[in-house]
Amino acid sequence: MVLYAGMAALLLSRGGVTPGDSTFVQTAVWVLFAYFVIGIIMNASLAADPSVSR
């Protein structure tokens, strides 16, 4: 829960809802973006693999 709150705070700051848009916030938002894209790709590749039993 704390991680999600931190992610939300970063995204709100980047979006201009809360103050504090700095270079750190910009970099952190791109890192979050990359993290979620990697997660999406991994989930998609596992869902397409017929050898994985569910």
N, CA, C and O atoms as a MOPAC input file, in Angstrom:
PM7 MOZYME 1SCF
protein

 N      0.82100 1    -1.18900 1     0.00000 1
 C      0.00000 1     0.00000 1     0.00000 1
 C      0.87200 1     1.26300 1     0.00000 1
 O      0.54500 1     2.25700 1    -0.64900 1
 N      1.96400 1     1.20500 1     0.72700 1
 C      2.84700 1     2.37200 1     0.79200 1
 C      3.46600 1     2.64400 1    -0.57400 1
 O      3.61700 1     3.79700 1    -0.97700 1
 N      3.82300 1     1.57100 1    -1.28400 1
 C      4.39100 1     1.75300 1    -2.62600 1
 C      3.39300 1     2.39800 1    -3.57900 1
 O      3.74500 1     3.28900 1    -4.35200 1
 N      2.14800 1     1.94300 1    -3.51700 1
 C      1.11900 1     2.53600 1    -4.38200 1
 C      0.88500 1     4.00100 1    -4.04100 1
 O      0.67300 1     4.81600 1    -4.93800 1
 N      0.91900 1     4.34100 1    -2.77400 1
 C      0.75600 1     5.74000 1    -2.36500 1
 C      1.92200 1     6.58100 1    -2.88800 1
 O      1.72200 1     7.71300 1    -3.32800 1
 N      3.12300 1     6.03900 1    -2.84300 1
 C      4.28500 1     6.74500 1    -3.37700 1
 C      4.20000 1     6.94000 1    -4.88000 1
 O      4.54000 1     7.99900 1    -5.40700 1
 N      3.73400 1     5.88700 1    -5.56500 1
 C      3.56400 1     5.99700 1    -7.01600 1
 C      2.51600 1     7.05700 1    -7.35000 1
 O      2.70300 1     7.86300 1    -8.26100 1
 N      1.42800 1     7.04600 1    -6.61300 1
 C      0.36800 1     8.03300 1    -6.84500 1
 C      0.88000 1     9.44300 1    -6.58600 1
 O      0.56300 1    10.36500 1    -7.33800 1
 N      1.66200 1     9.61700 1    -5.53800 1
 C      2.20200 1    10.94400 1    -5.22800 1
 C      3.11800 1    11.43400 1    -6.35400 1
 O      3.07500 1    12.60600 1    -6.72700 1
 N      3.93800 1    10.54000 1    -6.88700 1
 C      4.81100 1    10.91800 1    -7.99900 1
 C      4.00700 1    11.32100 1    -9.23300 1
 O      4.29800 1    12.33300 1    -9.87200 1
 N      2.99700 1    10.52100 1    -9.55800 1
 C      2.19600 1    10.80800 1   -10.73800 1
 C      1.38200 1    12.08700 1   -10.57700 1
 O      1.23900 1    12.85600 1   -11.52700 1
 N      0.84800 1    12.31900 1    -9.37600 1
 C      0.11400 1    13.55800 1    -9.13100 1
 C      1.03400 1    14.76400 1    -9.21200 1
 O      0.64500 1    15.81500 1    -9.72200 1
 N      2.24600 1    14.61600 1    -8.71400 1
 C      3.21200 1    15.70400 1    -8.78500 1
 C      3.57400 1    15.99600 1   -10.23300 1
 O      3.65200 1    17.15600 1   -10.63600 1
 N      3.79100 1    14.96100 1   -11.00200 1
 C      4.14400 1    15.13500 1   -12.41200 1
 C      2.99100 1    15.74700 1   -13.19600 1
 O      3.20600 1    16.51500 1   -14.13300 1
 N      1.77500 1    15.40300 1   -12.80900 1
 C      0.60900 1    15.93000 1   -13.50000 1
 C      0.25000 1    17.34700 1   -13.10100 1
 O     -0.65100 1    17.94500 1   -13.68900 1
 N      0.94200 1    17.89400 1   -12.10700 1
 C      0.70200 1    19.26400 1   -11.70100 1
 C     -0.37900 1    19.42700 1   -10.65400 1
 O     -0.73700 1    20.55200 1   -10.30700 1
 N     -0.91000 1    18.31300 1   -10.13700 1
 C     -1.95400 1    18.39000 1    -9.11800 1
 C     -1.35500 1    18.80400 1    -7.77900 1
 O     -1.95300 1    19.57900 1    -7.03200 1
 N     -0.17500 1    18.28100 1    -7.48900 1
 C      0.53500 1    18.66000 1    -6.26700 1
 C      1.85700 1    19.30800 1    -6.66500 1
 O      2.38700 1    19.01700 1    -7.73700 1
 N      2.38900 1    20.17300 1    -5.82500 1
 C      3.65200 1    20.83200 1    -6.17200 1
 C      4.84300 1    19.87700 1    -6.07000 1
 O      4.78900 1    18.86800 1    -5.36700 1
 N      5.90900 1    20.21400 1    -6.77700 1
 C      7.14800 1    19.44900 1    -6.63800 1
 C      7.61300 1    18.75600 1    -7.89100 1
 O      8.33600 1    17.76400 1    -7.80100 1
 N      7.23300 1    19.23100 1    -9.04800 1
 C      7.68800 1    18.60900 1   -10.29000 1
 C      9.15600 1    18.96900 1   -10.52300 1
 O      9.47800 1    20.09300 1   -10.90500 1
 N     10.03000 1    18.00300 1   -10.28800 1
 C     11.46600 1    18.23200 1   -10.43000 1
 C     12.04800 1    17.19400 1   -11.38600 1
 O     11.32800 1    16.35700 1   -11.93200 1
 N     13.33300 1    17.26300 1   -11.57300 1
 C     14.01600 1    16.28200 1   -12.42100 1
 C     13.87400 1    14.88600 1   -11.83500 1
 O     13.71400 1    13.91400 1   -12.57300 1
 N     13.93100 1    14.78100 1   -10.50700 1
 C     13.75300 1    13.47800 1    -9.86000 1
 C     12.37200 1    12.90300 1   -10.16400 1
 O     12.25000 1    11.72000 1   -10.48100 1
 N     11.34800 1    13.71800 1   -10.07000 1
 C      9.98000 1    13.25800 1   -10.32500 1
 C      9.84100 1    12.82100 1   -11.77000 1
 O      9.23400 1    11.78600 1   -12.04500 1
 N     10.38700 1    13.58400 1   -12.69000 1
 C     10.31200 1    13.23400 1   -14.10500 1
 C     10.99600 1    11.89500 1   -14.37200 1
 O     10.45800 1    11.05300 1   -15.09100 1
 N     12.15800 1    11.70300 1   -13.80300 1
 C     12.89400 1    10.44200 1   -13.98500 1
 C     12.14800 1     9.28400 1   -13.33700 1
 O     12.05000 1     8.20400 1   -13.92000 1
 N     11.62400 1     9.50100 1   -12.13800 1
 C     10.90500 1     8.44500 1   -11.43100 1
 C      9.65200 1     8.01700 1   -12.18500 1
 O      9.31300 1     6.83300 1   -12.19900 1
 N      8.96100 1     8.96500 1   -12.81000 1
 C      7.76000 1     8.62700 1   -13.57600 1
 C      8.13100 1     7.78800 1   -14.79200 1
 O      7.40700 1     6.85200 1   -15.13400 1
 N      9.22900 1     8.09800 1   -15.44300 1
 C      9.67200 1     7.27800 1   -16.57700 1
 C     10.07800 1     5.87700 1   -16.11500 1
 O      9.83400 1     4.89900 1   -16.82100 1
 N     10.69000 1     5.77600 1   -14.94600 1
 C     11.04500 1     4.45900 1   -14.39500 1
 C      9.78000 1     3.66100 1   -14.10700 1
 O      9.72500 1     2.46900 1   -14.40600 1
 N      8.76600 1     4.29400 1   -13.53300 1
 C      7.48700 1     3.61800 1   -13.29500 1
 C      6.86700 1     3.15200 1   -14.61000 1
 O      6.36500 1     2.03200 1   -14.70300 1
 N      6.90600 1     4.01100 1   -15.61700 1
 C      6.37400 1     3.65600 1   -16.92800 1
 C      7.07100 1     2.40900 1   -17.46700 1
 O      6.41200 1     1.47400 1   -17.92300 1
 N      8.39300 1     2.39600 1   -17.41500 1
 C      9.16000 1     1.24600 1   -17.91200 1
 C      8.83900 1    -0.01400 1   -17.11400 1
 O      8.71200 1    -1.09700 1   -17.68600 1
 N      8.70700 1     0.12400 1   -15.80000 1
 C      8.37800 1    -1.01200 1   -14.93400 1
 C      7.03500 1    -1.63200 1   -15.33400 1
 O      6.91800 1    -2.85200 1   -15.44600 1
 N      6.03300 1    -0.79300 1   -15.54600 1
 C      4.72100 1    -1.30600 1   -15.91200 1
 C      4.70000 1    -1.87600 1   -17.32800 1
 O      4.00100 1    -2.85800 1   -17.58100 1
 N      5.44200 1    -1.28700 1   -18.24700 1
 C      5.51600 1    -1.83000 1   -19.60900 1
 C      6.17100 1    -3.20900 1   -19.58600 1
 O      5.71200 1    -4.12500 1   -20.27000 1
 N      7.22400 1    -3.35900 1   -18.81600 1
 C      7.88100 1    -4.67500 1   -18.70500 1
 C      6.91400 1    -5.69400 1   -18.12000 1
 O      6.87100 1    -6.83800 1   -18.57300 1
 N      6.13600 1    -5.29000 1   -17.11600 1
 C      5.13800 1    -6.18900 1   -16.52700 1
 C      4.08100 1    -6.60700 1   -17.52800 1
 O      3.67300 1    -7.76800 1   -17.55800 1
 N      3.63400 1    -5.66600 1   -18.35000 1
 C      2.62900 1    -5.97600 1   -19.37300 1
 C      3.19700 1    -6.95900 1   -20.39000 1
 O      2.52100 1    -7.91400 1   -20.77100 1
 N      4.42100 1    -6.73500 1   -20.82600 1
 C      5.04800 1    -7.63500 1   -21.79300 1
 C      5.23000 1    -9.03400 1   -21.20200 1
 O      4.98600 1   -10.03100 1   -21.88100 1
 N      5.65100 1    -9.10800 1   -19.96000 1
 C      5.83100 1   -10.41700 1   -19.32200 1
 C      4.50300 1   -11.15100 1   -19.18600 1
 O      4.43500 1   -12.35200 1   -19.45000 1
 N      3.45200 1   -10.45200 1   -18.78000 1
 C      2.14400 1   -11.09300 1   -18.65600 1
 C      1.62100 1   -11.54400 1   -20.01200 1
 O      1.03800 1   -12.62300 1   -20.12000 1
 N      1.81600 1   -10.75100 1   -21.02500 1
 C      1.35700 1   -11.11900 1   -22.36200 1
 C      2.11200 1   -12.33400 1   -22.88500 1
 O      1.52000 1   -13.20300 1   -23.52600 1
 N      3.39700 1   -12.40200 1   -22.62100 1
 C      4.18100 1   -13.53100 1   -23.12100 1
 C      3.82500 1   -14.80900 1   -22.37400 1
 O      3.82600 1   -15.88600 1   -22.97100 1
 N      3.52700 1   -14.71900 1   -21.10800 1
 C      3.14500 1   -15.91300 1   -20.35700 1
 C      1.74300 1   -16.38300 1   -20.74600 1
 O      1.47900 1   -17.58600 1   -20.76900 1
 N      0.86600 1   -15.46800 1   -21.04500 1
 C     -0.49600 1   -15.84000 1   -21.43800 1
 C     -0.49000 1   -16.52900 1   -22.80400 1
 O     -1.36200 1   -17.35300 1   -23.07800 1
 N      0.46700 1   -16.20700 1   -23.65100 1
 C      0.53100 1   -16.78600 1   -24.98300 1
 C      1.26200 1   -18.12800 1   -25.00500 1
 O      1.25500 1   -18.81400 1   -26.02700 1
 N      1.88400 1   -18.50500 1   -23.90500 1
 C      2.66600 1   -19.73700 1   -23.83900 1
 C      1.74500 1   -20.91600 1   -23.49300 1
 O      1.25200 1   -20.99400 1   -22.36700 1
 N      1.50700 1   -21.83100 1   -24.43500 1
 C      0.59800 1   -22.94700 1   -24.16300 1
 C      1.15700 1   -23.96500 1   -23.17600 1
 O      0.39800 1   -24.77800 1   -22.64700 1
 N      2.45200 1   -23.94300 1   -22.91400 1
 C      3.02900 1   -24.91600 1   -21.99100 1
 C      2.78500 1   -24.54900 1   -20.53300 1
 O      3.01400 1   -25.36600 1   -19.64100 1
 N      2.32900 1   -23.34500 1   -20.28900 1
 C      2.04200 1   -22.91200 1   -18.92000 1
 C      0.64300 1   -23.36500 1   -18.56900 1
 O     -0.32800 1   -22.93300 1   -19.19200 1
 N      0.53100 1   -24.23300 1   -17.57600 1
 C     -0.79200 1   -24.71900 1   -17.16200 1
 C     -1.36600 1   -23.80200 1   -16.09400 1
 O     -0.65800 1   -23.29500 1   -15.22400 1
 N     -2.65200 1   -23.61400 1   -16.19200 1
 C     -3.33600 1   -22.75300 1   -15.20600 1
 C     -4.38000 1   -23.51500 1   -14.47900 1
 O     -5.05900 1   -22.96200 1   -13.61400 1

